[in-house]
């Protein structure tokens, strides 16, 4: 008989306790500690390779010095989608565990079905569906006109049974949709609970590491967009990617939040069509679909996503506050940073917005987390406040400090070259990012202070 143990785990940070308590002392969160009943050794029919706990990260090995480790690069397999390969760091690594999350209807199952259908024509692939029937998956594949003759399908929610079949079929790619419905018979809790998700993911990840199988796990997200389940789930896997996009938008963004084999915060863009998700190889073109006439409060900025620059449009609307309580609304940006930048604009730019409603939006549903959008945001606010449109061939980026200084941002020259390729002829940038050589058909305006930037905008 397998020995069972009871523990109490925080779903936010993964801290382990011997008894229940109201607050987690590690992350200070309240009411996040849940009871976990696990097993020390699974007793299912997974075979001798799949059930042992030793060698979680691969095969068992003896102690060796660091300089004797083989540094030969692990081979990568192309998924057939360049945008997905970009987010994963260049392709699929054998023995890696990849967790894909996203809101319901974002297209997680569609993207993975497209990927494994094309992979199955080259390597053995097994798609395990626990939420949908085989008929539903087959209907979707037929609607998307995908090649289905080589893809192996399985409708199962028992982890032991999945491992048993995977050891017999020996697929090189295994997709489990989704981890929230999988269960292990030795764990005394319902599927989707903290203990079941934790043990099921550990069991499947161990199998992938020991057999060199590429594992895809589909996960649900909570209301705030974070991955559902215990935090330790994200520590077990190698890559964590999120598929984002609102239901009223035809575009989806795939963002990497963790990657042991490549850069994090890499971004892939897809368009949702009748034939499924199609790659958008030039995202800047779709986010720059502007009107023919210049409008106040609109400006283009260059952000850096992973390993490439991207041009997006930021819009601002400044209007007299109704009722005496001015609002600060930011869509796609940090609302606290918007309030801070408005204070800097008042102190060092002389623009008083205390009695104005300020609404800021990043066009296309893009979420900007870096500080290079500061200067463009303030330029859009000033343009709307003064009801004066900025030139459409102008691009702006730069970080704004609390003392009004304009700080340089990483990869500044690459951003300017990207703007020049898209036909922009003027760039307002920090002085530290000004290129040493003249760029053809591009006038670079370097600034060091916010007051200099506002003066330059007046002269355009």
SETORKOL-22000 format. One record per residue (C-alpha): residue in three letters; y, z, x. Coordinates in steps of 0.5 Angstrom, whole numbers, plus 2048, in hexadecimal, padded with zeros to 3 digits. Each point is the difference from the previous one (the first is absolute). Example, Ala and Ser with C-alpha at 12.3 -4.5 7.8 and 13.67 -1.06 7.14 Angstrom:
REM SETORKOL-22000
node drenlum Ala, north 7F7, up 810, east 819
node drenlum Ser, north 807, up 7FE, east 802
//
This chain:
REM SETORKOL-22000
node drenlum Unk, north 800, up 800, east 800
node drenlum Unk, north 807, up 7FE, east 802
node drenlum Unk, north 804, up 806, east 801
node drenlum Unk, north 807, up 801, east 7FC
node drenlum Unk, north 806, up 803, east 802
node drenlum Unk, north 806, up 801, east 7FC
node drenlum Unk, north 807, up 800, east 803
node drenlum Unk, north 807, up 7FF, east 7FD
node drenlum Unk, north 804, up 7FA, east 803
node drenlum Unk, north 808, up 7FE, east 7FF
node drenlum Unk, north 800, up 7F9, east 7FD
node drenlum Unk, north 807, up 7FF, east 803
node drenlum Unk, north 7FE, up 802, east 808
node drenlum Unk, north 7F9, up 801, east 800
node drenlum Unk, north 800, up 807, east 802
node drenlum Unk, north 7FA, up 804, east 7FF
node drenlum Unk, north 7FF, up 807, east 7FD
node drenlum Unk, north 7FB, up 805, east 7FF
node drenlum Unk, north 803, up 802, east 7F9
node drenlum Unk, north 804, up 7FD, east 7FB
node drenlum Unk, north 808, up 802, east 801
node drenlum Unk, north 806, up 7FE, east 7FC
node drenlum Unk, north 804, up 7FD, east 806
node drenlum Unk, north 7FE, up 7FC, east 806
node drenlum Unk, north 802, up 804, east 806
node drenlum Unk, north 800, up 7F9, east 804
node drenlum Unk, north 804, up 7FB, east 7FC
node drenlum Unk, north 803, up 806, east 7FB
node drenlum Unk, north 7FE, up 7FC, east 7FA
node drenlum Unk, north 7FE, up 804, east 7FA
node drenlum Unk, north 7FA, up 7FF, east 7FB
node drenlum Unk, north 7FD, up 7FA, east 805
node drenlum Unk, north 7FA, up 804, east 802
node drenlum Unk, north 7FA, up 7FE, east 7FD
node drenlum Unk, north 7F8, up 802, east 800
node drenlum Unk, north 7FC, up 7FC, east 804
node drenlum Unk, north 7F8, up 800, east 800
node drenlum Unk, north 7FD, up 7FC, east 806
node drenlum Unk, north 7FA, up 800, east 803
node drenlum Unk, north 7FE, up 800, east 808
node drenlum Unk, north 7FB, up 7FB, east 800
node drenlum Unk, north 7FF, up 7FB, east 7FA
node drenlum Unk, north 7F9, up 7FF, east 7FD
node drenlum Unk, north 801, up 7F9, east 7FD
node drenlum Unk, north 7FC, up 7FA, east 802
node drenlum Unk, north 805, up 7FD, east 805
node drenlum Unk, north 7FB, up 7FF, east 806
node drenlum Unk, north 800, up 803, east 806
node drenlum Unk, north 806, up 7FD, east 803
node drenlum Unk, north 804, up 801, east 7FA
node drenlum Unk, north 7FF, up 808, east 7FE
node drenlum Unk, north 801, up 803, east 807
node drenlum Unk, north 807, up 804, east 801
node drenlum Unk, north 7FF, up 7FF, east 808
node drenlum Unk, north 804, up 7FA, east 803
node drenlum Unk, north 805, up 7FF, east 7FA
node drenlum Unk, north 805, up 7FB, east 804
node drenlum Unk, north 7FA, up 7FC, east 803
node drenlum Unk, north 7F9, up 801, east 803
node drenlum Unk, north 7FE, up 806, east 804
node drenlum Unk, north 802, up 800, east 807
node drenlum Unk, north 800, up 805, east 806
node drenlum Unk, north 806, up 803, east 804
node drenlum Unk, north 804, up 7FB, east 804
node drenlum Unk, north 807, up 800, east 804
node drenlum Unk, north 806, up 7FC, east 7FD
node drenlum Unk, north 800, up 7FB, east 805
node drenlum Unk, north 7F9, up 7FE, east 7FF
node drenlum Unk, north 801, up 7FE, east 7F9
node drenlum Unk, north 7FF, up 7F8, east 7FE
node drenlum Unk, north 807, up 7FD, east 7FF
node drenlum Unk, north 7FD, up 7FA, east 7FD
node drenlum Unk, north 805, up 7FE, east 7FA
node drenlum Unk, north 7FC, up 800, east 7F9
node drenlum Unk, north 7FF, up 7FA, east 7FD
node drenlum Unk, north 804, up 7FE, east 7FA
node drenlum Unk, north 7FE, up 7FC, east 7FA
node drenlum Unk, north 805, up 7FC, east 7FC
node drenlum Unk, north 800, up 802, east 7F9
node drenlum Unk, north 803, up 7F9, east 7FE
node drenlum Unk, north 807, up 802, east 7FE
node drenlum Unk, north 805, up 801, east 805
node drenlum Unk, north 804, up 805, east 7FD
node drenlum Unk, north 7FA, up 805, east 7FF
node drenlum Unk, north 7FE, up 7FF, east 807
node drenlum Unk, north 807, up 801, east 802
node drenlum Unk, north 800, up 807, east 7FD
node drenlum Unk, north 7FA, up 802, east 803
node drenlum Unk, north 802, up 7FE, east 807
node drenlum Unk, north 7FD, up 7F9, east 801
node drenlum Unk, north 7FA, up 800, east 7FC
node drenlum Unk, north 7FA, up 804, east 7FE
node drenlum Unk, north 7FC, up 805, east 805
node drenlum Unk, north 7F9, up 801, east 800
node drenlum Unk, north 7FE, up 807, east 7FE
node drenlum Unk, north 807, up 802, east 7FD
node drenlum Unk, north 802, up 803, east 7F9
node drenlum Unk, north 805, up 7FE, east 7FC
node drenlum Unk, north 803, up 803, east 7FA
node drenlum Unk, north 804, up 7FC, east 7FB
node drenlum Unk, north 805, up 803, east 7FB
node drenlum Unk, north 804, up 7FE, east 7FB
node drenlum Unk, north 803, up 801, east 7F8
node drenlum Unk, north 7FB, up 7FD, east 7FB
node drenlum Unk, north 801, up 7F9, east 7FF
node drenlum Unk, north 803, up 7FF, east 807
node drenlum Unk, north 7FB, up 7FB, east 802
node drenlum Unk, north 7FB, up 804, east 804
node drenlum Unk, north 7FA, up 7FE, east 7FE
node drenlum Unk, north 802, up 7F9, east 7FF
node drenlum Unk, north 802, up 800, east 808
node drenlum Unk, north 7FA, up 803, east 802
node drenlum Unk, north 7FC, up 7FB, east 7FC
node drenlum Unk, north 803, up 7FA, east 802
node drenlum Unk, north 7FF, up 802, east 808
node drenlum Unk, north 7F9, up 802, east 7FF
node drenlum Unk, north 7FE, up 7FA, east 7FC
node drenlum Unk, north 803, up 7FC, east 806
node drenlum Unk, north 7FD, up 804, east 805
node drenlum Unk, north 7F9, up 800, east 7FD
node drenlum Unk, north 800, up 7F8, east 802
node drenlum Unk, north 800, up 802, east 807
node drenlum Unk, north 7FD, up 807, east 801
node drenlum Unk, north 7FC, up 805, east 7FB
node drenlum Unk, north 804, up 804, east 7FB
node drenlum Unk, north 7FE, up 805, east 7FB
node drenlum Unk, north 805, up 801, east 7FA
node drenlum Unk, north 7FF, up 807, east 7FC
node drenlum Unk, north 803, up 801, east 7FA
node drenlum Unk, north 800, up 806, east 7FC
node drenlum Unk, north 806, up 800, east 7FB
node drenlum Unk, north 7FF, up 7F9, east 7FE
node drenlum Unk, north 7F9, up 7FC, east 7FD
node drenlum Unk, north 7FD, up 7FA, east 804
node drenlum Unk, north 802, up 7FC, east 7FB
node drenlum Unk, north 807, up 802, east 800
node drenlum Unk, north 801, up 7FE, east 808
node drenlum Unk, north 7FC, up 7FA, east 7FF
node drenlum Unk, north 805, up 7FE, east 7FA
node drenlum Unk, north 806, up 801, east 805
node drenlum Unk, north 7FD, up 7FC, east 806
node drenlum Unk, north 7FF, up 7FA, east 7FB
node drenlum Unk, north 807, up 801, east 7FE
node drenlum Unk, north 802, up 800, east 807
node drenlum Unk, north 7FC, up 7FA, east 802
node drenlum Unk, north 7FD, up 804, east 805
node drenlum Unk, north 7F9, up 7FE, east 804
node drenlum Unk, north 7FB, up 805, east 7FD
node drenlum Unk, north 7F9, up 7FD, east 803
node drenlum Unk, north 800, up 805, east 806
node drenlum Unk, north 803, up 806, east 7FE
node drenlum Unk, north 7FB, up 806, east 7FE
node drenlum Unk, north 802, up 804, east 7FA
node drenlum Unk, north 7FE, up 807, east 7FE
node drenlum Unk, north 802, up 805, east 7FB
node drenlum Unk, north 7FE, up 807, east 802
node drenlum Unk, north 804, up 807, east 800
node drenlum Unk, north 7FB, up 804, east 804
node drenlum Unk, north 802, up 800, east 808
node drenlum Unk, north 7F8, up 801, east 802
node drenlum Unk, north 7FE, up 7FA, east 7FC
node drenlum Unk, north 806, up 7FC, east 803
node drenlum Unk, north 7FE, up 802, east 807
node drenlum Unk, north 7F9, up 7FE, east 7FF
node drenlum Unk, north 801, up 7F9, east 7FD
node drenlum Unk, north 805, up 7FF, east 806
node drenlum Unk, north 7FB, up 802, east 805
node drenlum Unk, north 7FB, up 7FB, east 7FD
node drenlum Unk, north 805, up 7FA, east 7FF
node drenlum Unk, north 804, up 802, east 807
node drenlum Unk, north 807, up 7FD, east 7FE
node drenlum Unk, north 805, up 7FF, east 805
node drenlum Unk, north 805, up 802, east 7FA
node drenlum Unk, north 800, up 805, east 7FB
node drenlum Unk, north 805, up 801, east 7FA
node drenlum Unk, north 800, up 806, east 7FC
node drenlum Unk, north 804, up 800, east 7FA
node drenlum Unk, north 802, up 805, east 7FF
node drenlum Unk, north 7FF, up 807, east 804
node drenlum Unk, north 802, up 804, east 7FA
node drenlum Unk, north 7FA, up 7FE, east 7FC
node drenlum Unk, north 7FA, up 801, east 805
node drenlum Unk, north 7FC, up 806, east 800
node drenlum Unk, north 7FB, up 804, east 805
node drenlum Unk, north 7FA, up 803, east 7FC
node drenlum Unk, north 801, up 807, east 805
node drenlum Unk, north 807, up 801, east 7FE
node drenlum Unk, north 800, up 804, east 7F9
node drenlum Unk, north 807, up 7FD, east 7FD
node drenlum Unk, north 802, up 7FA, east 7FC
node drenlum Unk, north 802, up 7F9, east 803
node drenlum Unk, north 807, up 800, east 802
node drenlum Unk, north 801, up 807, east 802
node drenlum Unk, north 802, up 803, east 807
node drenlum Unk, north 7F9, up 801, east 803
node drenlum Unk, north 7FD, up 7FA, east 7FD
node drenlum Unk, north 805, up 7FB, east 803
node drenlum Unk, north 800, up 804, east 807
node drenlum Unk, north 7F9, up 800, east 801
node drenlum Unk, north 7FF, up 7F9, east 7FD
node drenlum Unk, north 805, up 7FD, east 805
node drenlum Unk, north 7FD, up 804, east 806
node drenlum Unk, north 7F9, up 7FD, east 7FE
node drenlum Unk, north 802, up 7F9, east 7FF
node drenlum Unk, north 805, up 801, east 807
node drenlum Unk, north 7FA, up 802, east 804
node drenlum Unk, north 7FC, up 7FB, east 7FE
node drenlum Unk, north 805, up 7FB, east 801
node drenlum Unk, north 801, up 803, east 807
node drenlum Unk, north 7F9, up 800, east 802
node drenlum Unk, north 7FE, up 7F9, east 7FE
node drenlum Unk, north 806, up 7FC, east 802
node drenlum Unk, north 801, up 7FE, east 7F8
node drenlum Unk, north 808, up 7FF, east 7FE
node drenlum Unk, north 801, up 805, east 7FA
node drenlum Unk, north 805, up 7FF, east 7FB
node drenlum Unk, north 802, up 805, east 7FB
node drenlum Unk, north 804, up 800, east 7FA
node drenlum Unk, north 804, up 806, east 7FE
node drenlum Unk, north 804, up 802, east 7FA
node drenlum Unk, north 808, up 802, east 801
node drenlum Unk, north 803, up 806, east 7FD
node drenlum Unk, north 807, up 7FF, east 7FC
node drenlum Unk, north 804, up 801, east 806
node drenlum Unk, north 7FC, up 7FA, east 803
node drenlum Unk, north 7FD, up 804, east 805
node drenlum Unk, north 7F8, up 800, east 801
node drenlum Unk, north 7FC, up 804, east 7FB
node drenlum Unk, north 7FB, up 805, east 803
node drenlum Unk, north 7FF, up 805, east 806
node drenlum Unk, north 805, up 7FE, east 806
node drenlum Unk, north 7FA, up 801, east 804
node drenlum Unk, north 7FE, up 7F9, east 7FD
node drenlum Unk, north 805, up 7FD, east 804
node drenlum Unk, north 7FE, up 803, east 806
node drenlum Unk, north 7F9, up 7FD, east 800
node drenlum Unk, north 802, up 7F9, east 7FF
node drenlum Unk, north 803, up 7FB, east 806
node drenlum Unk, north 805, up 7FC, east 7FC
node drenlum Unk, north 803, up 802, east 7F9
node drenlum Unk, north 804, up 7FB, east 7FD
node drenlum Unk, north 804, up 800, east 7F9
node drenlum Unk, north 801, up 7FA, east 7FC
node drenlum Unk, north 807, up 801, east 7FC
node drenlum Unk, north 803, up 7FC, east 7FB
node drenlum Unk, north 803, up 801, east 7F9
node drenlum Unk, north 7FC, up 7FD, east 7FA
node drenlum Unk, north 807, up 7FC, east 7FE
node drenlum Unk, north 800, up 7FD, east 807
node drenlum Unk, north 7FB, up 7FA, east 802
node drenlum Unk, north 801, up 802, east 808
node drenlum Unk, north 7FB, up 805, east 803
node drenlum Unk, north 801, up 804, east 807
node drenlum Unk, north 7FB, up 802, east 804
node drenlum Unk, north 802, up 806, east 805
node drenlum Unk, north 7FC, up 803, east 805
node drenlum Unk, north 801, up 808, east 800
node drenlum Unk, north 7FB, up 802, east 805
node drenlum Unk, north 7FC, up 7FB, east 805
node drenlum Unk, north 7FC, up 802, east 806
node drenlum Unk, north 7FF, up 7F9, east 802
node drenlum Unk, north 808, up 7FD, east 800
node drenlum Unk, north 807, up 802, east 7FE
node drenlum Unk, north 802, up 804, east 7FA
node drenlum Unk, north 805, up 7FE, east 7FB
node drenlum Unk, north 7FE, up 7F9, east 800
node drenlum Unk, north 801, up 7FC, east 7FA
node drenlum Unk, north 7FD, up 7FA, east 7FC
node drenlum Unk, north 802, up 7FC, east 7FA
node drenlum Unk, north 7FC, up 7FD, east 7FB
node drenlum Unk, north 802, up 7FC, east 7FA
node drenlum Unk, north 7FC, up 802, east 7F9
node drenlum Unk, north 7FE, up 7F9, east 7FD
node drenlum Unk, north 7FB, up 7FE, east 7FB
node drenlum Unk, north 7FB, up 7FE, east 806
node drenlum Unk, north 801, up 807, east 803
node drenlum Unk, north 804, up 803, east 806
node drenlum Unk, north 803, up 7FB, east 804
node drenlum Unk, north 803, up 801, east 807
node drenlum Unk, north 808, up 800, east 801
node drenlum Unk, north 800, up 7FE, east 807
node drenlum Unk, north 808, up 7FF, east 800
node drenlum Unk, north 802, up 807, east 7FC
node drenlum Unk, north 807, up 7FF, east 802
node drenlum Unk, north 801, up 7FA, east 7FC
node drenlum Unk, north 7FE, up 803, east 7F9
node drenlum Unk, north 804, up 806, east 801
node drenlum Unk, north 806, up 7FB, east 801
node drenlum Unk, north 800, up 7FD, east 7FA
node drenlum Unk, north 808, up 801, east 7FF
node drenlum Unk, north 804, up 7FC, east 7FB
node drenlum Unk, north 805, up 7FB, east 802
node drenlum Unk, north 806, up 804, east 7FF
node drenlum Unk, north 802, up 806, east 804
node drenlum Unk, north 800, up 806, east 7FC
node drenlum Unk, north 803, up 807, east 802
node drenlum Unk, north 7FC, up 805, east 802
node drenlum Unk, north 7FA, up 7FC, east 803
node drenlum Unk, north 7FF, up 7FF, east 808
node drenlum Unk, north 7FA, up 7FE, east 804
node drenlum Unk, north 7FD, up 805, east 805
node drenlum Unk, north 7FA, up 7FF, east 805
node drenlum Unk, north 7FB, up 805, east 800
node drenlum Unk, north 7FA, up 801, east 805
node drenlum Unk, north 7F9, up 801, east 7FC
node drenlum Unk, north 7FA, up 801, east 805
node drenlum Unk, north 801, up 7FB, east 805
node drenlum Unk, north 804, up 7FB, east 7FD
node drenlum Unk, north 807, up 7FF, east 7FD
node drenlum Unk, north 802, up 7FF, east 7F9
node drenlum Unk, north 806, up 7FE, east 7FC
node drenlum Unk, north 801, up 804, east 7FA
node drenlum Unk, north 806, up 800, east 7FB
node drenlum Unk, north 804, up 807, east 7FE
node drenlum Unk, north 804, up 800, east 7FA
node drenlum Unk, north 805, up 806, east 7FE
node drenlum Unk, north 804, up 801, east 7FA
node drenlum Unk, north 806, up 805, east 800
node drenlum Unk, north 803, up 802, east 7F9
node drenlum Unk, north 804, up 805, east 7FD
node drenlum Unk, north 7FC, up 806, east 7FF
node drenlum Unk, north 7FF, up 802, east 7F8
node drenlum Unk, north 801, up 807, east 7FE
node drenlum Unk, north 802, up 803, east 807
node drenlum Unk, north 7F9, up 800, east 803
node drenlum Unk, north 7FF, up 7FA, east 805
node drenlum Unk, north 7F9, up 7FE, east 801
node drenlum Unk, north 7FD, up 7FE, east 807
node drenlum Unk, north 7FA, up 7FB, east 7FE
node drenlum Unk, north 7FC, up 7FD, east 806
node drenlum Unk, north 7FA, up 7FB, east 7FF
node drenlum Unk, north 7FC, up 7FE, east 806
node drenlum Unk, north 804, up 805, east 804
node drenlum Unk, north 801, up 808, east 801
node drenlum Unk, north 804, up 803, east 7FB
node drenlum Unk, north 802, up 805, east 805
node drenlum Unk, north 802, up 7FC, east 805
node drenlum Unk, north 805, up 7FC, east 7FB
node drenlum Unk, north 803, up 806, east 7FF
node drenlum Unk, north 801, up 802, east 807
node drenlum Unk, north 803, up 7F9, east 802
node drenlum Unk, north 805, up 800, east 7FA
node drenlum Unk, north 803, up 806, east 803
node drenlum Unk, north 800, up 7FD, east 807
node drenlum Unk, north 804, up 7FA, east 7FD
node drenlum Unk, north 805, up 805, east 7FD
node drenlum Unk, north 801, up 804, east 806
node drenlum Unk, north 800, up 7FA, east 805
node drenlum Unk, north 802, up 7FA, east 7FC
node drenlum Unk, north 805, up 803, east 7FB
node drenlum Unk, north 7FC, up 7FE, east 7FA
node drenlum Unk, north 800, up 805, east 7FA
node drenlum Unk, north 7FA, up 7FF, east 7FB
node drenlum Unk, north 7FF, up 807, east 7FE
node drenlum Unk, north 802, up 7FE, east 7F9
node drenlum Unk, north 7FC, up 7F9, east 800
node drenlum Unk, north 7F9, up 7FF, east 7FE
node drenlum Unk, north 7FC, up 7FD, east 806
node drenlum Unk, north 7FA, up 7FC, east 7FE
node drenlum Unk, north 7FC, up 7FC, east 806
node drenlum Unk, north 7FA, up 7FC, east 800
node drenlum Unk, north 7FC, up 7FC, east 805
node drenlum Unk, north 7FE, up 7F9, east 7FD
node drenlum Unk, north 7F9, up 7FE, east 7FF
node drenlum Unk, north 7FD, up 807, east 7FF
node drenlum Unk, north 800, up 802, east 808
node drenlum Unk, north 800, up 807, east 802
node drenlum Unk, north 804, up 801, east 806
node drenlum Unk, north 7FF, up 806, east 804
node drenlum Unk, north 804, up 7FF, east 807
node drenlum Unk, north 807, up 801, east 802
node drenlum Unk, north 802, up 7F9, east 801
node drenlum Unk, north 802, up 7FF, east 7F9
node drenlum Unk, north 806, up 805, east 801
node drenlum Unk, north 805, up 7FB, east 801
node drenlum Unk, north 7FE, up 7FB, east 7FB
node drenlum Unk, north 800, up 805, east 7FB
node drenlum Unk, north 807, up 803, east 801
node drenlum Unk, north 802, up 7F8, east 801
node drenlum Unk, north 7FD, up 7FF, east 7F9
node drenlum Unk, north 804, up 806, east 7FD
node drenlum Unk, north 807, up 7FE, east 803
node drenlum Unk, north 7FF, up 7F9, east 7FD
node drenlum Unk, north 7FE, up 803, east 7F9
node drenlum Unk, north 806, up 805, east 800
node drenlum Unk, north 805, up 7FB, east 802
node drenlum Unk, north 7FD, up 7FA, east 7FC
node drenlum Unk, north 800, up 7FC, east 806
node drenlum Unk, north 7FA, up 7FB, east 802
node drenlum Unk, north 7FD, up 800, east 807
node drenlum Unk, north 7FF, up 7F9, east 803
node drenlum Unk, north 7F9, up 7FE, east 7FE
node drenlum Unk, north 7FE, up 7FE, east 807
node drenlum Unk, north 802, up 807, east 803
node drenlum Unk, north 7FA, up 805, east 802
node drenlum Unk, north 801, up 807, east 801
node drenlum Unk, north 7FC, up 806, east 803
node drenlum Unk, north 801, up 806, east 804
node drenlum Unk, north 7FF, up 808, east 800
node drenlum Unk, north 806, up 804, east 7FE
node drenlum Unk, north 801, up 807, east 803
node drenlum Unk, north 803, up 806, east 7FD
node drenlum Unk, north 806, up 7FF, east 804
node drenlum Unk, north 801, up 7F9, east 7FE
node drenlum Unk, north 7FD, up 7FD, east 806
node drenlum Unk, north 7FC, up 7F9, east 7FF
node drenlum Unk, north 7F9, up 801, east 804
node drenlum Unk, north 7FC, up 7FB, east 803
node drenlum Unk, north 7F9, up 7FF, east 7FD
node drenlum Unk, north 7F9, up 7FD, east 803
node drenlum Unk, north 7FF, up 7F9, east 801
node drenlum Unk, north 807, up 7FE, east 7FE
node drenlum Unk, north 800, up 7F9, east 804
node drenlum Unk, north 7FA, up 7FE, east 7FC
node drenlum Unk, north 803, up 802, east 7F9
node drenlum Unk, north 806, up 7FB, east 802
node drenlum Unk, north 7FC, up 7FB, east 802
node drenlum Unk, north 7FC, up 800, east 7F9
node drenlum Unk, north 806, up 800, east 7FD
node drenlum Unk, north 802, up 7FA, east 804
node drenlum Unk, north 7FA, up 7FC, east 7FE
node drenlum Unk, north 802, up 801, east 7F8
node drenlum Unk, north 806, up 7FD, east 801
node drenlum Unk, north 805, up 806, east 801
node drenlum Unk, north 806, up 7FF, east 804
node drenlum Unk, north 803, up 807, east 801
node drenlum Unk, north 7FD, up 807, east 801
node drenlum Unk, north 804, up 806, east 800
node drenlum Unk, north 7FB, up 805, east 805
node drenlum Unk, north 801, up 806, east 804
node drenlum Unk, north 803, up 7FF, east 807
node drenlum Unk, north 7FA, up 802, east 803
node drenlum Unk, north 7FC, up 7FA, east 7FD
node drenlum Unk, north 804, up 7FB, east 802
node drenlum Unk, north 7FD, up 7FA, east 804
node drenlum Unk, north 802, up 7FF, east 807
node drenlum Unk, north 7FF, up 7F8, east 7FF
node drenlum Unk, north 804, up 7FC, east 7FA
node drenlum Unk, north 7FB, up 7FE, east 7FB
node drenlum Unk, north 801, up 7F9, east 7FD
node drenlum Unk, north 804, up 800, east 7F9
node drenlum Unk, north 800, up 808, east 800
node drenlum Unk, north 807, up 804, east 800
node drenlum Unk, north 7FE, up 807, east 802
node drenlum Unk, north 805, up 805, east 7FE
node drenlum Unk, north 7FE, up 807, east 804
node drenlum Unk, north 803, up 806, east 7FE
node drenlum Unk, north 800, up 807, east 802
node drenlum Unk, north 803, up 804, east 7FB
node drenlum Unk, north 800, up 800, east 7F8
node drenlum Unk, north 808, up 7FF, east 800
node drenlum Unk, north 7FF, up 7FA, east 804
node drenlum Unk, north 7FA, up 7FD, east 7FC
node drenlum Unk, north 805, up 801, east 7FA
node drenlum Unk, north 805, up 7FC, east 803
node drenlum Unk, north 7FC, up 7FB, east 802
node drenlum Unk, north 7FE, up 7FF, east 7F9
node drenlum Unk, north 807, up 7FF, east 7FE
node drenlum Unk, north 801, up 7FB, east 805
node drenlum Unk, north 7FA, up 7FC, east 7FD
//
